[in-house]
Amino acid sequence: MGENGSTNSAQHRNSEQFHILVDSVEEYAIYMVDPNGNVVTWNTGAQKIKGYTAEEIIGKNFACFYTAEDVAAGKPQRNLREAARRGHIRDRGLRVRKDGSTFEAETILTALRDEKGNLRGYSKVTRDISDQIRSREFEAEKIAAQKASKAKDDFLAALSHELRTPLTPALAAATYLEDNAAKLPPDFAEDVKTIRRNVQLQARLIDDLLDLTRITRGKLRVNLETCDVHTLIRDACEMSQSAIAAKEIDLSTKFDAKKHHVQADCVLLSRSFGI
């Protein structure tokens, strides 16, 4: 066999190996169309992604992969003209499978010309990027949710601080008046206790709100100390006295536990008792 024969044989083997390689690719739809856009070749990836077998699709126009809106707008033929003019184009958008479902695709359309520059057709490479887009959307939603949560926590922290500030002197004044109730007219003594109790309750609610923001940020501090549970329960009953009376509940208590001291954060524990 002469040199030309050997060269032709090697070229044939290389061409055959290339076709086998292209046909075995499953992650990409790789196929060729003629100058009018009719499908000429079809690889395994194209069948997997688009759902057509080679027998079903070869000879049909590639416009069937576009949505009805894109076809009505003339996008398939416009893409062919652009690829012929520029050499190749990249595109991204919805494509249609055999069953009518759509997927997000990234495509490269390349014009194929012979030695004289005559247009022979086009190669088309399509990749399904639906998973990547969903992943990016999920990450974007996650970041947006984190930002919204932080904004909420910042707002609650600022609101709690602003609400707590005017209550501090009010609570101090109410406590002072209660401690000096003997100097007040007898009719005012119960009113002062009610004022002090309700201001303290409001302060507790705000502290609970602050604790919520601290918990969500992982910044809640627990200061352990010895707490008298009897005292906590007595204070809770006193704080709830108006609500108990309003609901006409008979409440009796008996404090005779031998062990009534615990290691806890007394402030947090008292609020859990409703104090």
NUNUSE-370069 format. One record per residue: x, y, z of N, C-alpha, C, O in turn. Coordinates in steps of 0.1 Angstrom, whole numbers. Example, Ala and Ser with C-alpha at 12.3 -4.5 7.8 and 13.67 -1.06 7.14 Angstrom:
REM NUNUSE-370069
    n_X    n_Y    n_Z   ca_X   ca_Y   ca_Z    c_X    c_Y    c_Z    o_X    o_Y    o_Z
    132    -57     78    123    -45     78    132    -33     78    142    -33     85
    128    -22     71    137    -11     71    129      0     79    134     11     80
END
This chain:
REM NUNUSE-370069
    n_X    n_Y    n_Z   ca_X   ca_Y   ca_Z    c_X    c_Y    c_Z    o_X    o_Y    o_Z
      8    -12      0      0      0      0      9     12      0     19     13      8
      6     23     -9     14     35    -10     11     44      2      4     41     11
     19     55      1     19     65     12      5     71     13      0     73     24
     -2     74      2    -15     80      2    -25     70      8    -34     74     15
    -23     57      5    -32     47     10    -31     46     25    -41     45     32
    -19     47     30    -17     46     45    -23     58     52    -29     58     62
    -21     70     45    -26     82     51    -41     82     51    -47     86     61
    -48     78     40    -62     77     40    -68     67     50    -78     69     57
    -60     56     52    -65     46     62    -64     51     76    -73     49     84
    -53     59     79    -51     65     92    -62     75     95    -68     76    106
    -65     83     84    -76     94     85    -89     87     88    -97     92     96
    -92     76     81   -104     69     83   -106     64     98   -116     65    104
    -94     58    103    -95     53    116    -97     64    126   -104     63    136
    -90     75    124    -91     87    133   -106     92    133   -112     96    143
   -111     93    121   -125     98    119   -135     88    126   -144     93    133
   -133     75    125   -141     65    131   -140     66    147   -150     66    154
   -128     68    152   -126     69    166   -133     82    171   -138     82    182
   -132     93    163   -138    105    168   -153    104    168   -159    109    178
   -159     97    159   -174     95    159   -178     86    171   -188     89    177
   -170     76    174   -173     68    185   -172     76    198   -181     74    207
   -162     84    199   -160     93    211   -172    102    212   -178    103    223
   -176    109    202   -187    118    202   -200    111    206   -208    116    214
   -202     99    200   -215     92    202   -216     87    217   -227     85    222
   -204     85    223   -205     79    237   -207     90    248   -209     86    259
   -206    102    244   -207    113    254   -222    114    258   -231    116    249
   -225    113    271   -238    114    276   -242    127    282   -254    130    283
   -232    135    287   -235    147    294   -239    159    284   -245    169    289
   -236    157    272   -238    168    262   -246    162    250   -243    151    245
   -256    169    245   -262    166    232   -253    171    221   -252    184    220
   -248    163    213   -239    167    202   -244    162    189   -245    149    187
   -248    170    180   -254    166    168   -251    176    157   -247    188    160
   -253    173    144   -251    182    133   -265    184    126   -273    175    126
   -266    196    120   -277    199    112   -272    204     98   -261    209     97
   -281    203     88   -277    208     75   -279    223     74   -284    228     84
   -276    229     63   -277    244     63   -291    249     66   -293    261     70
   -301    241     64   -315    245     67   -319    241     81   -330    245     85
   -311    235     89   -314    231    102   -320    218    104   -325    215    115
   -319    209     94   -324    195     96   -314    187    102   -302    187     98
   -318    178    112   -308    170    119   -302    160    110   -309    152    103
   -288    159    111   -281    149    103   -275    138    111   -275    126    107
   -269    141    123   -264    131    132   -270    133    146   -275    144    149
   -268    123    154   -274    123    168   -266    114    177   -264    102    174
   -261    119    188   -253    111    197   -262    106    209   -273    110    211
   -255     98    217   -262     92    229   -267    103    239   -278    102    244
   -258    113    241   -262    124    250   -274    132    245   -283    136    253
   -276    133    232   -287    140    226   -300    132    229   -310    138    232
   -299    119    228   -311    110    230   -314    111    245   -326    112    249
   -304    111    254   -306    112    268   -313    125    273   -322    125    281
   -307    136    267   -312    149    271   -325    153    265   -334    158    272
   -327    150    252   -339    155    245   -350    144    243   -361    147    241
   -346    131    245   -356    121    245   -359    114    232   -366    104    232
   -353    119    221   -356    113    208   -345    103    205   -333    105    209
   -349     92    198   -339     83    193   -334     89    180   -340     98    174
   -323     84    175   -317     89    162   -328     86    151   -329     95    142
   -334     75    151   -344     72    140   -356     81    140   -361     85    130
   -359     86    152   -371     95    153   -368    110    149   -377    117    144
   -355    114    151   -352    128    149   -345    132    136   -346    142    131
   -336    122    131   -328    126    120   -337    129    108   -347    121    105
   -335    140    101   -343    145     90   -353    155     94   -358    163     86
   -356    157    107   -365    167    112   -357    180    115   -345    179    118
   -364    191    115   -358    204    117   -355    206    132   -364    203    141
   -344    212    135   -340    214    149   -349    224    156   -348    226    169
   -358    231    149   -367    240    155   -376    234    165   -382    241    174
   -378    221    164   -387    214    173   -381    213    187   -389    210    197
   -369    217    189   -363    218    202   -366    231    209   -363    233    221
   -371    241    202   -373    254    207   -388    255    212   -396    248    207
   -390    264    221   -404    266    226   -412    273    215   -407    278    205
   -426    272    216   -434    278    206   -432    293    204   -433    298    194
   -429    299    216   -427    314    215   -414    317    207   -414    326    199
   -404    309    209   -391    311    202   -393    309    187   -388    316    179
   -401    298    184   -403    295    170   -411    306    163   -408    310    152
   -422    311    170   -430    322    165   -421    334    163   -424    342    153
   -411    336    171   -403    348    170   -391    346    160   -384    355    157
   -391    334    154   -381    331    143   -367    329    149   -357    331    142
   -366    325    162   -353    324    168   -344    313    162   -332    315    160
   -349    301    159   -341    290    153   -333    294    141   -321    293    140
   -341    300    131   -334    304    118   -325    316    120   -315    317    114
   -329    325    130   -320    336    133   -307    332    138   -297    337    135
   -308    321    147   -295    316    153   -286    310    142   -274    312    142
   -292    303    132   -284    298    121   -278    309    113   -266    308    110
   -285    319    110   -279    331    103   -268    337    111   -257    341    105
   -270    339    124   -260    345    132   -247    336    133   -236    342    132
   -249    323    134   -237    314    135   -230    314    121   -218    314    121
   -237    315    110   -231    315     97   -223    328     95   -212    328     89
   -228    339    101   -221    352     99   -209    353    109   -199    358    105
   -211    349    121   -200    351    131   -191    339    133   -180    340    139
   -195    327    127   -187    315    129   -193    306    140   -194    294    138
   -197    312    151   -204    304    161   -211    313    171   -207    325    172
   -221    308    178   -228    316    188   -231    308    200   -232    296    199
   -232    314    211   -236    308    224   -250    313    227   -253    324    225
   -258    304    233   -271    308    236   -275    300    249   -270    290    253
   -285    306    256   -290    300    268   -305    303    269   -309    314    266
   -312    293    273   -327    294    274   -334    281    275   -328    271    276
   -347    282    274   -355    270    275   -354    262    262   -355    267    251
   -354    248    263   -354    239    252   -365    229    255   -368    226    267
   -370    222    245   -382    213    246   -377    199    244   -371    196    234
   -381    190    253   -379    176    251   -390    169    242   -400    176    239
   -388    157    239   -398    150    231   -411    149    238   -422    150    231
   -411    148    251   -424    146    259   -431    160    261   -441    161    268
   -425    171    256   -431    184    258   -426    192    270   -428    204    271
   -418    185    279   -413    192    290   -401    201    286   -395    199    275
   -398    211    294   -387    220    290   -376    219    300   -378    214    312
   -364    224    296   -353    224    305   -344    236    301   -344    241    290
   -336    241    311   -327    252    309   -315    246    301   -309    237    306
   -312    252    290   -300    247    282   -290    258    279   -293    270    278
   -278    253    278   -267    262    273   -262    256    260   -258    244    260
   -262    263    250   -258    257    237   -247    265    229   -245    277    232
   -240    258    221   -230    264    212   -234    259    198   -234    247    195
   -236    268    189   -239    265    175   -228    270    166   -225    282    166
   -222    261    159   -210    264    151   -212    261    136   -217    250    133
   -209    271    128   -210    269    113   -198    260    108   -187    262    112
   -201    251     99   -191    242     93   -190    245     79   -200    244     71
   -178    248     74   -175    251     61   -164    243     55   -155    238     62
   -164    241     41   -154    233     35   -142    242     32   -142    254     36
   -132    236     24   -120    244     21   -123    256     13   -115    266     14
   -133    257      6   -137    268     -3   -145    278      5   -149    289     -1
   -149    275     17   -157    284     25   -172    282     23   -180    290     29
   -176    272     16   -190    269     14   -196    263     27   -190    255     34
   -208    268     31   -214    263     43   -219    249     41   -227    246     32
   -215    240     49   -219    226     48   -230    222     59   -237    212     57
   -231    230     69   -241    227     79   -236    234     93   -228    243     93
   -241    228    104   -237    233    117   -236    222    127   -242    211    126
   -227    224    136   -226    215    148   -233    222    159   -232    234    161
   -240    214    167   -248    219    179   -244    211    191   -245    199    191
   -240    218    202   -237    212    214   -246    218    225   -246    230    227
   -254    209    231   -263    214    241   -261    208    255   -258    196    255
   -261    216    265   -259    211    279   -271    214    287   -276    226    287
   -276    205    295   -287    207    304   -282    213    317   -274    207    324
   -285    226    320   -280    233    331   -291    235    342   -289    244    350
   -302    228    341   -313    230    351   -308    228    365   -312    236    374
   -300    218    368   -295    215    382   -287    227    387   -288    231    398
   -278    232    378   -269    243    382   -278    255    385   -275    262    395
   -288    258    377   -296    270    379   -304    268    392   -306    277    400
   -310    256    394   -317    253    407   -308    255    419   -312    260    429
   -295    250    418   -286    252    429   -283    266    432   -282    270    443
   -281    274    421   -278    289    423   -290    296    429   -289    304    437
   -302    292    424   -315    298    430   -316    294    444   -320    303    453
   -313    281    448   -314    277    462   -304    285    470   -307    290    481
   -292    287    465   -282    295    473   -286    309    474   -284    315    485
   -292    315    464   -297    329    464   -308    330    475   -308    340    482
   -317    320    475   -328    321    484   -323    319    498   -328    325    508
   -313    310    500   -307    308    513   -300    321    518   -302    325    530
   -293    328    510   -286    340    513   -296    351    517   -295    358    526
   -307    351    508   -318    361    511   -324    359    524   -328    368    532
   -327    346    527   -333    342    540   -324    346    552   -329    351    562
   -311    344    550   -302    347    561   -301    362    563   -301    367    575
   -302    370    552   -302    384    553   -314    389    560   -314    398    568
   -326    383    556   -339    387    562   -339    384    577   -344    392    585
   -333    372    580   -333    368    594   -324    378    603   -328    381    614
   -313    381    597   -304    391    604   -311    404    606   -310    411    616
   -317    409    595   -324    422    596   -335    421    606   -337    431    613
   -342    410    607   -353    408    617   -347    409    631   -352    416    640
   -336    401    633   -329    401    646   -324    415    650   -325    419    662
   -318    422    640   -313    435    643   -324    445    647   -323    453    656
   -336    443    640   -347    452    643   -353    449    657   -356    458    665
   -354    436    660   -359    432    673   -350    437    685   -354    442    695
   -337    436    682   -327    440    692   -328    455    694   -328    460    706
   -329    463    683   -330    477    684   -343    481    691   -344    490    700
   -354    474    687   -367    477    693   -367    474    708   -373    482    716
   -362    463    711   -361    459    725   -354    469    734   -358    473    745
   -343    474    728   -335    483    736   -342    496    737   -342    502    748
   -349    501    726   -356    514    727   -368    513    737   -372    522    744
   -375    501    737   -386    499    746   -381    498    761   -388    502    770
   -369    492    763   -364    489    776   -360    502    783   -361    504    795
   -354    511    775   -348    523    781   -358    532    789   -355    535    800
   -370    535    784   -379    543    793   -385    535    804   -390    541    814
   -385    522    804   -391    514    814   -382    514    827   -387    512    838
   -369    515    825   -360    514    836   -362    525    847   -364    521    858
   -363    537    843   -366    547    854   -381    546    859   -383    549    871
   -390    541    850   -404    539    855   -404    528    865   -411    530    876
   -397    518    863   -397    507    873   -390    511    886   -394    507    896
   -379    519    884   -372    524    896   -381    533    905   -381    532    917
   -389    541    898   -398    550    905   -409    543    912   -413    545    923
   -415    532    905   -425    525    910   -420    517    922   -428    515    932
   -408    511    921   -403    504    933   -400    513    945   -403    509    956
   -395    525    942   -393    534    953   -406    538    960   -406    538    972
   -416    540    952   -429    544    958   -435    532    966   -441    534    977
   -433    520    961   -438    508    969   -430    507    982   -436    503    992
   -417    509    981   -409    507    993   -412    518   1003   -410    516   1015
   -418    529    999   -421    540   1008   -436    543   1008   -441    554   1010
   -444    531   1007   -458    532   1007   -464    538   1020   -475    544   1020
   -457    537   1031   -461    543   1043   -463    558   1043   -471    564   1050
   -456    564   1034   -456    579   1032   -468    583   1023   -471    595   1022
   -474    574   1017   -485    577   1008   -499    575   1014   -500    567   1024
   -509    581   1009   -523    578   1014   -526    564   1012   -522    558   1002
   -533    557   1021   -536    543   1020   -542    539   1007   -540    528   1002
   -551    548   1002   -558    544    989   -548    542    977   -551    535    968
   -536    548    978   -526    547    967   -517    535    968   -511    531    958
   -517    528    979   -507    517    981   -509    506    971   -500    501    965
   -522    502    970   -525    491    960   -522    495    946   -518    487    938
   -526    508    943   -523    512    929   -508    513    926   -504    509    915
   -500    516    936   -486    517    933   -480    502    931   -472    500    922
   -486    493    939   -482    479    936   -485    474    923   -478    467    916
   -497    478    918   -502    474    905   -493    480    894   -489    474    884
   -490    493    896   -481    500    886   -468    493    885   -463    490    875
   -462    490    897   -449    484    897   -449    470    891   -440    466    884
   -460    462    894   -461    449    889   -462    449    874   -456    441    867
   -470    458    868   -472    459    854   -460    464    846   -457    459    835
   -453    474    852   -441    478    846   -430    467    846   -423    465    836
   -430    460    857   -421    448    858   -424    438    847   -415    431    841
   -437    435    846   -442    426    836   -438    430    822   -433    422    814
   -440    443    819   -436    448    806   -421    446    803   -416    443    792
   -413    449    814   -399    448    813   -395    433    810   -386    430    802
   -402    424    817   -399    410    815   -402    406    800   -394    398    795
   -413    410    795   -416    407    781   -406    412    771   -402    405    762
   -401    424    774   -390    429    765   -377    421    767   -370    418    757
   -374    417    779   -362    409    782   -364    395    774   -354    390    769
   -376    390    774   -378    378    767   -375    380    752   -370    371    746
   -380    391    747   -377    394    733   -362    395    730   -357    390    720
   -355    402    739   -340    402    738   -334    389    739   -325    386    731
   -339    380    748   -334    367    749   -336    359    736   -327    351    732
   -347    361    729   -350    354    717   -340    358    706   -335    349    699
   -336    371    705   -326    375    695   -312    370    699   -304    366    691
   -310    369    712   -297    364    716   -296    349    713   -285    344    709
   -307    341    715   -307    327    712   -304    325    698   -296    316    694
   -311    332    689   -310    330    674   -296    333    670   -291    328    660
   -289    342    677   -275    346    673   -265    337    681   -253    339    679
   -270    329    690   -261    321    698   -253    329    708   -242    325    711
   -259    340    713   -252    348    722   -258    349    736   -255    358    744
   -268    340    739   -274    340    752   -264    335    763   -259    324    761
   -263    343    773   -253    340    784   -261    335    796   -271    341    799
   -257    324    802   -263    318    814   -253    320    825   -242    314    825
   -258    327    835   -250    330    847   -255    321    859   -265    324    865
   -248    311    862   -252    302    873   -250    307    887   -239    313    889
   -260    306    895   -259    310    909   -269    302    917   -277    295    911
   -269    304    930   -279    297    938   -292    305    939   -292    316    942
   -303    298    935   -316    304    935   -326    297    945   -326    285    946
   -333    305    951   -343    300    961   -356    299    953   -363    309    950
   -360    286    951   -372    283    943   -385    288    951   -395    293    944
   -385    287    964   -396    292    972   -399    307    969   -410    311    967
   -388    315    969   -389    329    966   -394    332    952   -402    340    949
   -389    324    942   -393    325    928   -408    323    927   -415    330    920
   -413    312    933   -427    309    932   -436    319    939   -446    323    934
   -431    324    951   -439    334    958   -440    347    949   -451    353    948
   -429    351    943   -429    363    934   -438    361    922   -445    370    918
   -438    348    917   -446    346    905   -461    346    909   -469    352    901
   -464    341    920   -478    342    925   -483    357    927   -494    360    924
   -473    364    932   -476    379    935   -478    386    922   -488    394    920
   -470    383    912   -471    390    899   -483    386    892   -489    394    884
   -488    374    894   -500    369    887   -513    371    895   -524    366    891
   -512    378    906   -524    380    915   -535    386    908   -547    381    909
   -533    396    900   -544    403    893   -551    394    883   -563    393    882
   -543    386    875   -549    377    866   -556    365    873   -567    361    868
   -551    361    884   -558    350    892   -571    355    897   -581    348    897
   -571    367    902   -584    373    907   -594    375    896   -606    373    898
   -589    380    885   -598    382    873   -605    370    869   -616    370    864
   -598    358    869   -604    346    865   -610    338    876   -615    327    875
   -611    345    888   -618    339    900   -612    325    903   -620    316    906
   -599    324    903   -592    311    907   -588    312    921   -582    322    926
   -591    301    928   -586    300    942   -572    293    942   -571    281    938
   -562    300    946   -549    295    946   -543    294    961   -544    304    968
   -539    283    964   -533    281    977   -518    276    976   -516    268    966
   -510    280    984   -496    275    983   -491    270    997   -496    274   1007
   -481    261    996   -475    256   1008   -461    254   1006   -457    245    998
   -452    261   1013   -438    261   1010   -431    254   1022   -427    260   1032
   -429    241   1021   -423    234   1031   -412    224   1026   -409    214   1033
   -408    226   1013   -397    218   1008   -384    219   1016   -380    231   1019
   -378    208   1019   -365    209   1027   -354    214   1018   -345    221   1022
   -354    210   1005   -344    215    996   -351    223    985   -358    218    976
   -348    236    986   -355    245    976   -345    255    970   -349    266    966
   -333    251    970   -323    259    963   -317    251    951   -314    240    952
   -315    258    940   -310    252    928   -299    261    922   -299    273    924
   -290    254    914   -281    262    906   -286    265    893   -289    257    885
   -288    278    890   -294    283    878   -292    297    876   -286    304    884
   -296    302    864   -296    317    861   -308    322    868   -319    320    862
   -307    329    879   -319    333    886   -328    342    878   -340    342    879
   -322    351    870   -329    360    862   -338    353    852   -350    356    850
   -331    344    844   -338    337    834   -349    328    840   -360    326    835
   -345    322    851   -355    312    858   -367    320    863   -378    315    862
   -365    332    868   -376    340    873   -385    344    862   -397    344    864
   -379    347    850   -388    350    839   -396    338    834   -407    340    829
   -390    327    835   -397    315    831   -409    312    840   -419    305    836
   -408    317    853   -419    315    862   -429    326    860   -440    327    866
   -427    336    851   -436    346    848   -433    358    856   -442    367    858
   -421    360    862   -418    371    870   -412    382    862   -408    392    868
END
